[in-house]
């Protein structure tokens, strides 16, 4: 059922998959797949994912640092209640 929610585009489920991949909890630790889960969720306006993705770009986890994108994501997360 959880996987079905992910495949149907549920933002909350995609965020949780990102968290699980980032921490290696229940799924293999995979930074790139975690980022993809956060990105899919953030694009749907999920504020927790926007905030996590902001940290991702600000701290350059698994890729290049992008402070402009981090700022945009932080602003979106704040607008959406974080």
Backbone as CSV, one residue per row, in Angstrom:
resi,resn,N_x,N_y,N_z,CA_x,CA_y,CA_z,C_x,C_y,C_z
1,UNK,0.813,-1.185,0.000,0.000,0.000,0.000,0.869,1.266,0.000
2,UNK,1.930,1.259,0.787,2.832,2.407,0.850,3.482,2.649,-0.500
3,UNK,3.975,1.599,-1.131,4.603,1.731,-2.446,3.601,2.254,-3.477
4,UNK,2.359,1.839,-3.358,1.329,2.325,-4.284,1.159,3.830,-4.128
5,UNK,1.189,4.317,-2.893,1.077,5.759,-2.651,2.236,6.509,-3.277
6,UNK,3.433,5.946,-3.176,4.612,6.571,-3.777,4.448,6.642,-5.285
7,UNK,4.047,5.547,-5.882,3.912,5.487,-7.342,2.749,6.338,-7.862
8,UNK,1.766,6.584,-7.006,0.640,7.427,-7.403,0.956,8.910,-7.199
9,UNK,2.150,9.211,-6.696,2.569,10.596,-6.562,2.204,11.261,-5.252
10,UNK,1.922,10.491,-4.213,1.595,11.067,-2.910,2.820,11.779,-2.336
11,UNK,2.719,13.084,-2.115,3.856,13.892,-1.668,4.389,13.443,-0.312
12,UNK,3.493,13.094,0.603,3.923,12.645,1.925,4.688,11.335,1.862
13,UNK,4.218,10.422,1.046,4.893,9.133,0.886,6.254,9.317,0.216
14,UNK,6.325,10.191,-0.775,7.600,10.452,-1.444,8.600,11.080,-0.475
15,UNK,8.116,11.970,0.383,8.983,12.559,1.400,9.516,11.480,2.345
16,UNK,8.631,10.597,2.797,9.062,9.537,3.719,10.089,8.605,3.080
17,UNK,9.919,8.315,1.805,10.910,7.499,1.104,12.253,8.228,1.078
18,UNK,12.228,9.530,0.841,13.453,10.318,0.879,14.128,10.224,2.238
19,UNK,13.352,10.365,3.305,13.886,10.253,4.665,14.481,8.863,4.916
20,UNK,13.759,7.843,4.484,14.224,6.474,4.693,15.521,6.206,3.926
21,UNK,15.601,6.715,2.701,16.822,6.536,1.892,17.995,7.324,2.484
22,UNK,17.710,8.519,2.984,18.758,9.349,3.569,19.353,8.698,4.808
23,UNK,18.493,8.126,5.639,18.928,7.542,6.911,19.247,6.049,6.816
24,UNK,18.848,5.414,5.718,19.060,3.978,5.584,18.151,3.181,6.497
25,UNK,16.963,3.723,6.769,16.005,3.079,7.660,14.957,2.350,6.839
26,UNK,15.017,1.046,6.812,14.047,0.255,6.070,14.360,0.120,4.587
27,UNK,15.174,1.010,4.071,15.619,0.967,2.682,17.121,1.218,2.652
28,UNK,17.764,0.815,1.563,19.196,1.064,1.442,19.478,2.562,1.485
29,UNK,20.576,2.926,2.132,21.014,4.315,2.175,21.475,4.712,0.784
30,UNK,20.819,5.709,0.213,21.142,6.144,-1.147,20.819,7.633,-1.255
31,UNK,21.848,8.470,-1.221,21.655,9.921,-1.244,20.939,10.393,-2.501
32,UNK,21.268,9.851,-3.643,20.645,10.323,-4.882,19.157,9.961,-4.934
33,UNK,18.807,8.766,-4.492,17.399,8.385,-4.456,16.647,9.168,-3.384
34,UNK,17.327,9.507,-2.294,16.720,10.349,-1.264,16.402,11.717,-1.834
35,UNK,17.347,12.291,-2.562,17.147,13.611,-3.159,15.978,13.583,-4.142
36,UNK,15.863,12.516,-4.905,14.766,12.388,-5.863,13.417,12.366,-5.136
37,UNK,13.346,11.614,-4.034,12.110,11.574,-3.238,11.755,12.939,-2.680
38,UNK,12.755,13.640,-2.136,12.518,14.988,-1.611,12.084,15.929,-2.730
39,UNK,12.738,15.828,-3.886,12.445,16.729,-5.004,11.016,16.530,-5.509
40,UNK,10.597,15.284,-5.681,9.240,15.005,-6.152,8.208,15.553,-5.170
41,UNK,8.474,15.379,-3.903,7.565,15.868,-2.871,7.569,17.396,-2.801
42,UNK,8.751,17.993,-2.863,8.878,19.454,-2.800,8.176,20.124,-3.972
43,UNK,8.255,19.523,-5.144,7.611,20.082,-6.335,6.093,20.126,-6.199
44,UNK,5.552,19.303,-5.303,4.112,19.289,-5.059,3.719,20.231,-3.918
45,UNK,4.707,20.961,-3.391,4.427,21.929,-2.337,4.499,21.392,-0.923
46,UNK,5.086,20.213,-0.740,5.194,19.611,0.592,6.297,20.349,1.365
47,UNK,5.943,21.128,2.406,6.922,22.002,3.053,8.094,21.277,3.720
48,UNK,7.854,20.128,4.323,8.964,19.397,4.953,10.003,18.993,3.916
49,UNK,9.540,18.588,2.747,10.461,18.212,1.670,11.202,19.431,1.140
50,UNK,10.507,20.555,1.033,11.161,21.787,0.588,12.282,22.166,1.550
51,UNK,12.016,22.033,2.844,13.018,22.364,3.851,14.204,21.400,3.788
52,UNK,13.925,20.105,3.676,15.014,19.112,3.597,15.854,19.317,2.334
53,UNK,15.193,19.605,1.245,15.913,19.830,-0.002,16.740,21.113,0.079
54,UNK,16.219,22.119,0.775,16.983,23.352,1.005,18.280,23.040,1.727
55,UNK,18.193,22.247,2.774,19.393,21.858,3.517,20.342,21.076,2.624
56,UNK,19.783,20.258,1.767,20.567,19.443,0.841,21.458,20.337,-0.014
57,UNK,20.852,21.381,-0.604,21.611,22.269,-1.489,22.513,23.226,-0.712
58,UNK,22.109,23.635,0.474,22.935,24.537,1.283,24.191,23.833,1.792
59,UNK,24.057,22.562,2.126,25.174,21.801,2.698,25.903,20.964,1.657
60,UNK,25.442,20.985,0.435,26.001,20.239,-0.704,26.153,18.744,-0.424
61,UNK,25.090,18.141,0.092,25.084,16.691,0.309,25.019,15.977,-1.028
62,UNK,25.997,15.180,-1.316,25.975,14.356,-2.516,25.955,15.132,-3.823
63,UNK,26.446,16.345,-3.827,26.441,17.106,-5.074,26.932,18.523,-4.867
64,UNK,26.753,19.318,-5.865,27.242,20.693,-5.827,26.364,21.570,-4.937
65,UNK,26.997,22.502,-4.270,26.309,23.461,-3.423,25.610,24.488,-4.314
66,UNK,24.362,24.816,-3.968,23.605,25.789,-4.752,22.823,26.664,-3.773
67,UNK,23.439,27.772,-3.356,22.827,28.623,-2.345,21.605,29.375,-2.870
68,UNK,21.574,29.683,-4.149,20.396,30.357,-4.709,19.176,29.443,-4.649
69,UNK,19.360,28.203,-5.062,18.262,27.244,-5.005,17.875,26.961,-3.554
70,UNK,18.856,26.885,-2.676,18.581,26.672,-1.257,17.711,27.807,-0.709
71,UNK,18.019,29.037,-1.089,17.239,30.188,-0.636,15.799,30.117,-1.151
72,UNK,15.628,29.777,-2.413,14.286,29.659,-2.990,13.485,28.595,-2.246
73,UNK,14.102,27.454,-1.999,13.411,26.365,-1.305,13.076,26.735,0.137
74,UNK,13.979,27.445,0.800,13.714,27.873,2.172,12.542,28.850,2.203
75,UNK,12.497,29.745,1.243,11.400,30.704,1.147,10.077,29.986,0.901
76,UNK,10.088,28.989,0.012,8.875,28.202,-0.239,8.435,27.448,1.012
77,UNK,9.370,26.824,1.700,9.046,26.085,2.918,8.432,27.014,3.969
78,UNK,9.003,28.198,4.080,8.480,29.171,5.045,7.062,29.607,4.658
79,UNK,6.858,29.866,3.373,5.539,30.264,2.883,4.506,29.166,3.130
80,UNK,4.955,27.919,3.068,4.061,26.775,3.257,3.963,26.280,4.694
81,UNK,4.518,27.049,5.633,4.279,26.732,7.042,5.447,26.213,7.848
82,UNK,6.631,26.124,7.281,7.795,25.662,8.057,8.471,26.864,8.672
